Amino acid sequence: MNPRHNLPERGDQSDDLFRIDPAAVERMNRYHDRPRGLNDDHFGISTELKLHENPWVLKKTLTISYVDNLSRLMLKKVLVQAYILSFMEGEQVEEVNNGAGTRVQIKDLDTGSDHELTLRMWPASKCYVLNDNWRESFVRRRELNAGDEIWMYWDRYYRCFFTVRGRVVQIN
């Protein structure tokens, strides 16, 4: 034995060096024989790399009613409550829900332009709408048509971001 490191000397055939713990072998066999997920590591924690959440949770394929003279964009109640109202102050949420509405800033990422619309609860359908300039600021200016796909997301600074993700080819 090497007294300095408490290890066997080279060439020393000590049985202590090669002793196998049967319980440890059994645990290793059980671990390696179990079914595992693709990204499980030794502690049951996923090692899947996820750089960020996709912020574009409000995705709409425009219909005729969104681009005609009704001048409003309807949004699903559950999405507005989860991804928009959760970023607003209590007073703003109350204004939105009582139908009066609150003005929101919208940044068109494709053109770099800023716009202001009103977000409110639509009493007839109990869903939410963006209106007061929807038609002028987006439909006409961006030449949106039924079938075009738009994406939006809200950030914690009360700002909405807008982009056109797909266009329908218009045949005249």
URSUL-V781882 format. One line per field, one symbol per residue. ss: DSSP state (h for helix, s for strand, l for the rest). psi: psi as a letter, one per 40 degrees, with the letter a starting at -180 (. if undefined). burial: I if it has 9 or more other ideal C-beta (glycine too) atoms within 8 Angstrom, else O. Layout:
ss=???
psi=???
burial=???
This chain:
ss=lsllllslllllllhhhhlllhhhhhhhhhhhhllllllslllllslllllllllllssssllhhhhllllsssslhhhhhhhlhhhllhhhhhhhhllllsssssssllllssssssssssllllsssssllhhhhhhhllllllllssssssllllssssssssllllll
psi=ihddefiiihehfhdddfhhhddddddddddeeihiideiadeehhehhhdiihegeghhhiidddeaedfihiihddddddeddeeiiddddddddeediihihhhhddeeiiihihhihhddefaiihageddddddddefiihdihiiiiiieffhhiiiheiihhhh.
burial=OOOOOOOIOOOOOOOOOOOOOOOOIOOOOOOOOOOOOOOIOOOOOOOOOOOOOOOIIIIIOIOOOIIOOOOIIIIOIOIIIIIIIOIIOOOIIOIIOOOOIIOIIIIIOOOOOOIIIIIIIIOOOOIIIIIOIIIOIIIOOIOIIIOIIIIIIIIOOIIIIIIIOOOOOOOO
